């Protein structure tokens, strides 16, 4: 891998946090135009939700207050939000993750690793100390977890400030912990970049304790969500038919990927219907072999044997099979 910092390696202080999506590094090392690459290093739906038709005012006017309220109502209905809980749209879940540690006094936060590493980085940036155990003043549970797909139970997330990141939970809504959103100290995060495949839209939600949501809203400031994001979010959250069909398609494709990888010697180690985690003899060797075919994957600095693959687009299955 290159030593230069790409969009997939974010520098804070003296550390580099690895992420999927660092396709520029792959292109730098293995060549080829970006259009020739298949990026399987992320957990983004390769068939995104179809965008609505925009008009000039969506781009030129300040985001409409009524549209924001309409989006909040659509979110309540789609995710079955308890009436006592508040809903805050935001320009991506990452913005919320960076703000959340500021809601409590810096002490101990329980984060069970491995998991999405921006949570620990955000808490450390606010002066918190990380622990793997409860009790703690705050806790983070990514449900289902990235990268192993672990599902959390309500009794496992109890802390005065309990953050439940459900960025990948729209593929398995029956496992959502949304019913906890009415409890004091609970905030549930939702992302529009994964299940809907619209990572570039930058739309996320914080749902939970009204007092904490109000403080987040003040930290975020006005007009946080763009007009096009408001319109797209309203359309998508009201489209239950698309969501149901997409869940079926993703589940089928995840099984297809498992058959393909295990036939080449990999062992399923976890994941979700948006990404799969495999145990292989040499993860770096697998990544190199795929990269030579201009297919990018995700490996981890803490393991020599784990590799994560997202789902390829419809036209990418044959290339993936040949590369493996």
Backbone torsions as a table, in degrees:
resi	resn	phi	psi	omega
1	UNK	NA	151.6	179.6
2	UNK	-73.8	154.4	178.7
3	UNK	-85.1	-14.6	-177.2
4	UNK	-72.3	156.1	-180.0
5	UNK	-86.8	128.2	177.9
6	UNK	-113.9	-177.6	178.1
7	UNK	-66.8	-13.2	178.7
8	UNK	-95.4	-2.4	177.7
9	UNK	-129.2	107.7	-172.5
10	UNK	-101.8	124.7	-175.0
11	UNK	-94.0	128.2	173.4
12	UNK	-136.6	121.4	-177.5
13	UNK	64.2	-126.0	-177.7
14	UNK	-104.3	10.9	-174.0
15	UNK	-117.2	154.0	173.2
16	UNK	-114.2	125.9	178.7
17	UNK	-100.5	124.5	-178.3
18	UNK	-81.4	146.5	178.5
19	UNK	-143.6	160.8	166.5
20	UNK	-74.3	173.5	177.6
21	UNK	83.7	7.0	-178.3
22	UNK	-85.5	58.3	-173.6
23	UNK	-68.5	-27.3	178.6
24	UNK	-60.7	-37.2	178.0
25	UNK	-65.1	-40.9	179.2
26	UNK	-64.1	-43.4	179.2
27	UNK	-64.5	-39.1	178.1
28	UNK	-60.6	-39.9	-174.3
29	UNK	-86.2	-31.6	-171.4
30	UNK	-119.5	-5.0	173.7
31	UNK	80.1	-178.8	178.3
32	UNK	90.6	150.6	176.3
33	UNK	-71.9	154.4	-178.1
34	UNK	-56.4	-36.2	-177.1
35	UNK	-63.7	-20.8	-179.2
36	UNK	-84.0	-8.5	-173.8
37	UNK	-94.6	147.2	168.7
38	UNK	-110.4	119.1	-176.2
39	UNK	-96.4	103.7	176.8
40	UNK	-104.1	14.6	-176.9
41	UNK	-83.4	-8.1	179.6
42	UNK	-113.0	172.3	176.7
43	UNK	-108.8	44.7	-175.5
44	UNK	-100.3	133.3	177.3
45	UNK	-54.7	121.4	-177.9
46	UNK	-73.4	-9.5	176.9
47	UNK	-117.7	88.0	-172.2
48	UNK	-70.0	162.8	175.8
49	UNK	-63.5	135.9	-179.2
50	UNK	-68.2	130.2	-177.2
51	UNK	-69.1	144.2	174.2
52	UNK	-73.0	173.9	176.5
53	UNK	-82.1	127.2	179.7
54	UNK	-99.5	151.7	170.5
55	UNK	-115.0	174.7	-172.8
56	UNK	-60.0	-35.0	-177.5
57	UNK	-67.2	-25.3	177.0
58	UNK	-60.6	-29.6	-177.0
59	UNK	-99.3	-29.4	-171.1
60	UNK	-97.4	-24.5	-176.7
61	UNK	-95.2	154.8	171.2
62	UNK	-61.2	145.7	-179.9
63	UNK	-53.1	134.0	-172.8
64	UNK	-78.7	135.3	179.7
65	UNK	-63.2	-40.1	179.6
66	UNK	-65.6	-38.7	177.6
67	UNK	-65.1	-37.4	176.9
68	UNK	-62.2	-44.1	178.5
69	UNK	-64.4	-36.7	178.2
70	UNK	-65.8	-39.6	177.1
71	UNK	-64.3	-42.8	178.3
72	UNK	-59.5	-43.3	179.8
73	UNK	-65.5	-40.2	177.7
74	UNK	-63.2	-38.8	178.0
75	UNK	-65.1	-42.5	178.2
76	UNK	-57.6	-44.0	-177.1
77	UNK	-72.0	-42.3	-176.6
78	UNK	-66.6	-42.2	-175.3
79	UNK	-98.8	7.1	179.7
80	UNK	52.8	52.0	-177.6
81	UNK	-70.6	131.1	176.2
82	UNK	-57.4	140.8	-176.8
83	UNK	-60.6	-24.8	-179.1
84	UNK	-77.1	-15.8	-176.9
85	UNK	-87.4	152.7	177.2
86	UNK	-102.4	157.3	-177.9
87	UNK	-127.4	129.0	179.2
88	UNK	-125.5	110.4	171.0
89	UNK	-70.9	149.0	-177.2
90	UNK	-146.4	161.8	178.6
91	UNK	-79.3	61.5	179.9
92	UNK	102.8	147.7	178.6
93	UNK	-66.4	-26.9	-178.0
94	UNK	-62.5	-36.9	177.5
95	UNK	-62.3	-42.6	179.5
96	UNK	-65.7	-41.3	179.6
97	UNK	-59.2	-38.7	-180.0
98	UNK	-69.3	-29.4	-176.6
99	UNK	-87.9	-29.9	-170.1
100	UNK	-56.1	-41.2	-179.1
101	UNK	-61.2	-21.4	178.9
102	UNK	-73.0	-3.9	179.5
103	UNK	-83.4	-10.8	-178.3
104	UNK	-131.7	166.3	175.5
105	UNK	-77.9	128.1	-174.5
106	UNK	-60.1	113.8	173.7
107	UNK	-141.1	-109.2	-178.2
108	UNK	-115.3	135.7	174.6
109	UNK	-123.8	131.4	178.9
110	UNK	-87.1	117.6	174.8
111	UNK	-132.1	117.5	-179.2
112	UNK	-90.2	117.2	-179.4
113	UNK	-97.9	154.9	1.4
114	UNK	-78.6	147.3	177.0
115	UNK	-159.7	-175.4	179.9
116	UNK	-62.1	119.6	-165.6
117	UNK	-79.8	-6.5	178.2
118	UNK	-69.3	-25.8	179.5
119	UNK	-65.2	-50.3	179.2
120	UNK	-62.2	-41.4	-179.7
121	UNK	-62.0	-41.1	-179.3
122	UNK	-65.4	-43.6	179.5
123	UNK	-66.9	-40.3	178.1
124	UNK	-64.2	-36.9	178.1
125	UNK	-63.5	-24.0	178.4
126	UNK	-97.7	8.1	174.8
127	UNK	90.1	10.5	178.8
128	UNK	-80.3	158.7	173.2
129	UNK	-107.2	141.5	-176.2
130	UNK	-94.6	135.4	173.2
131	UNK	-134.5	158.4	178.3
132	UNK	-96.0	1.8	-170.3
133	UNK	-127.2	156.2	165.9
134	UNK	-99.9	153.7	4.7
135	UNK	-77.0	153.2	175.7
136	UNK	-154.0	162.5	-178.0
137	UNK	-73.5	-21.0	178.0
138	UNK	-146.1	158.2	175.8
139	UNK	-144.5	151.6	176.3
140	UNK	-126.4	129.4	175.2
141	UNK	-130.7	118.6	175.7
142	UNK	-91.7	115.5	-168.2
143	UNK	-129.1	106.8	-4.3
144	UNK	-73.0	155.3	-171.7
145	UNK	-76.3	149.0	173.4
146	UNK	-109.7	114.9	22.7
147	UNK	-109.7	-2.1	-168.9
148	UNK	-94.1	-7.1	176.6
149	UNK	80.5	10.3	-179.7
150	UNK	-56.0	138.0	175.0
151	UNK	-103.7	138.8	-176.7
152	UNK	-101.5	153.0	178.2
153	UNK	-110.5	153.5	-174.4
154	UNK	-53.5	-39.4	-176.9
155	UNK	-71.1	-10.6	-178.0
156	UNK	-90.7	-4.9	-173.3
157	UNK	-117.9	16.6	-174.7
158	UNK	-78.0	119.5	174.5
159	UNK	-161.2	159.3	178.2
160	UNK	-54.2	-35.9	171.7
161	UNK	-121.7	107.0	-176.3
162	UNK	-113.2	113.7	179.5
163	UNK	-104.7	124.5	179.6
164	UNK	-118.5	109.7	-177.1
165	UNK	-91.2	105.6	-178.8
166	UNK	-107.4	41.4	-179.8
167	UNK	-60.2	-29.2	-178.9
168	UNK	-107.5	7.8	-170.5
169	UNK	-82.1	-9.3	-178.8
170	UNK	-71.2	-12.2	172.9
171	UNK	-80.1	-18.7	-177.8
172	UNK	-139.2	65.5	-173.7
173	UNK	-60.0	-24.3	178.8
174	UNK	-64.5	-18.6	-179.6
175	UNK	-99.5	6.2	178.5
176	UNK	-66.2	147.3	175.6
177	UNK	-102.8	28.7	-176.3
178	UNK	-59.8	-27.5	179.6
179	UNK	-63.2	-17.5	178.0
180	UNK	-80.9	-9.9	-173.5
181	UNK	-64.0	-18.7	179.4
182	UNK	-82.8	-6.5	-177.3
183	UNK	-84.8	146.1	177.6
184	UNK	-59.1	138.2	175.2
185	UNK	84.5	-1.4	-176.5
186	UNK	-99.8	133.5	171.9
187	UNK	-132.6	127.8	178.2
188	UNK	-109.7	131.0	-179.6
189	UNK	-100.8	139.3	173.8
190	UNK	-127.1	143.6	-178.9
191	UNK	-120.8	144.7	176.6
192	UNK	-96.8	-3.8	-173.9
193	UNK	-84.2	-19.7	-171.4
194	UNK	-93.4	-76.3	-175.6
195	UNK	-60.8	-42.3	-179.1
196	UNK	-84.3	-8.3	175.5
197	UNK	68.0	25.7	-175.6
198	UNK	-119.0	56.9	-177.5
199	UNK	-61.9	-33.5	-179.1
200	UNK	-73.0	-14.2	179.1
201	UNK	-69.6	-29.2	-177.7
202	UNK	57.5	74.0	177.2
203	UNK	-138.0	128.3	177.0
204	UNK	-145.4	175.0	-177.6
205	UNK	-141.7	143.1	166.9
206	UNK	-112.9	128.6	-175.1
207	UNK	-131.0	128.1	178.2
208	UNK	159.1	-143.8	-176.8
209	UNK	-48.2	116.5	-175.6
210	UNK	-57.3	-36.6	179.1
211	UNK	-64.0	-43.3	179.6
212	UNK	-70.3	-38.5	178.5
213	UNK	-63.7	-38.4	177.7
214	UNK	-63.5	-40.6	178.2
215	UNK	-66.3	-38.9	176.4
216	UNK	-62.5	-41.2	179.9
217	UNK	-61.4	-39.4	178.3
218	UNK	-67.0	-38.6	178.1
219	UNK	-67.7	-35.8	-176.3
220	UNK	-74.0	-37.4	-178.9
221	UNK	88.1	173.5	-176.4
222	UNK	-78.0	162.4	174.4
223	UNK	52.7	41.0	-176.0
224	UNK	-72.3	-35.0	-176.2
225	UNK	-101.2	129.6	-175.9
226	UNK	-69.6	159.9	177.2
227	UNK	-58.1	-47.6	177.8
228	UNK	-61.5	-35.4	178.1
229	UNK	-68.6	-39.4	177.3
230	UNK	-59.8	-48.9	-178.0
231	UNK	-63.3	-44.8	-178.5
232	UNK	-64.7	-43.2	-179.6
233	UNK	-61.4	-41.6	178.8
234	UNK	-61.4	-48.1	179.9
235	UNK	-60.4	-47.3	-173.9
236	UNK	-67.7	-44.3	-177.1
237	UNK	-68.9	-19.5	177.1
238	UNK	-91.3	-3.7	-175.3
239	UNK	-98.8	74.5	-178.7
240	UNK	-65.1	-32.5	179.9
241	UNK	-62.5	-44.9	177.9
242	UNK	-61.3	-42.4	-178.0
243	UNK	-62.3	-44.1	-178.8
244	UNK	-66.4	-43.9	178.6
245	UNK	-64.1	-39.5	-179.0
246	UNK	-65.9	-39.8	177.5
247	UNK	-59.5	-42.7	179.5
248	UNK	-64.5	-42.7	-179.7
249	UNK	-64.9	-45.0	-179.4
250	UNK	-63.8	-40.1	179.1
251	UNK	-63.3	-42.1	179.3
252	UNK	-65.3	-42.3	-178.8
253	UNK	-69.5	-34.0	177.0
254	UNK	-63.3	-40.6	177.1
255	UNK	-65.5	-38.5	177.6
256	UNK	-62.4	-41.7	178.6
257	UNK	-65.0	-39.7	177.7
258	UNK	-59.7	-45.1	179.9
259	UNK	-62.2	-39.7	-178.7
260	UNK	-66.6	-46.4	-176.4
261	UNK	-72.8	-42.9	-177.8
262	UNK	-68.5	-28.6	176.7
263	UNK	-66.8	-19.8	178.4
264	UNK	-100.1	11.6	173.6
265	UNK	103.8	-0.7	178.6
266	UNK	-80.9	155.8	175.5
267	UNK	-118.9	129.3	-179.8
268	UNK	-64.4	126.9	-178.6
269	UNK	-115.9	0.4	179.7
270	UNK	142.3	-165.2	178.4
271	UNK	121.3	-167.8	178.3
272	UNK	-133.9	-175.0	177.6
273	UNK	-76.6	-0.3	174.8
274	UNK	-104.8	-18.3	176.1
275	UNK	-155.6	153.7	-179.5
276	UNK	-126.4	140.6	178.4
277	UNK	-108.2	126.8	-177.2
278	UNK	-122.7	146.7	171.4
279	UNK	-97.0	124.6	178.9
280	UNK	-132.1	168.3	-177.4
281	UNK	-66.9	-39.6	-177.3
282	UNK	-145.7	99.9	-175.1
283	UNK	-64.2	-39.6	-180.0
284	UNK	-63.2	-37.0	178.8
285	UNK	-66.5	-41.3	176.3
286	UNK	-61.6	-45.3	-178.8
287	UNK	-62.0	-41.6	179.5
288	UNK	-64.0	-43.8	-179.4
289	UNK	-60.9	-42.6	178.1
290	UNK	-68.2	-40.0	-177.4
291	UNK	-64.5	-33.3	177.5
292	UNK	-64.2	-22.3	175.0
293	UNK	-96.9	11.9	-179.7
294	UNK	61.2	43.9	172.0
295	UNK	-123.4	120.8	-174.6
296	UNK	-100.0	138.9	-177.4
297	UNK	-128.3	-178.9	-177.8
298	UNK	-121.9	123.5	170.0
299	UNK	-119.4	171.8	-168.2
300	UNK	-127.2	140.8	-178.1
301	UNK	-66.6	-17.9	-177.7
302	UNK	-96.1	2.3	-178.2
303	UNK	-146.3	138.0	176.1
304	UNK	-93.7	-4.7	-172.4
305	UNK	-123.4	-4.2	-178.6
306	UNK	-100.3	135.2	175.3
307	UNK	-135.9	139.0	-179.7
308	UNK	-114.7	134.1	179.8
309	UNK	-124.1	130.5	169.7
310	UNK	-82.4	-178.8	180.0
311	UNK	-87.0	134.9	178.2
312	UNK	-78.0	159.3	171.6
313	UNK	-66.7	167.2	-175.1
314	UNK	-54.7	-38.6	-177.8
315	UNK	-82.1	0.4	-175.8
316	UNK	-101.7	-5.7	-175.7
317	UNK	-64.1	-43.7	-178.5
318	UNK	-64.6	-40.1	177.7
319	UNK	-63.6	-40.5	179.5
320	UNK	-65.0	-44.0	179.7
321	UNK	-61.8	-44.4	179.9
322	UNK	-65.2	-38.1	-179.3
323	UNK	-66.9	-37.5	179.7
324	UNK	-73.9	NA	NA
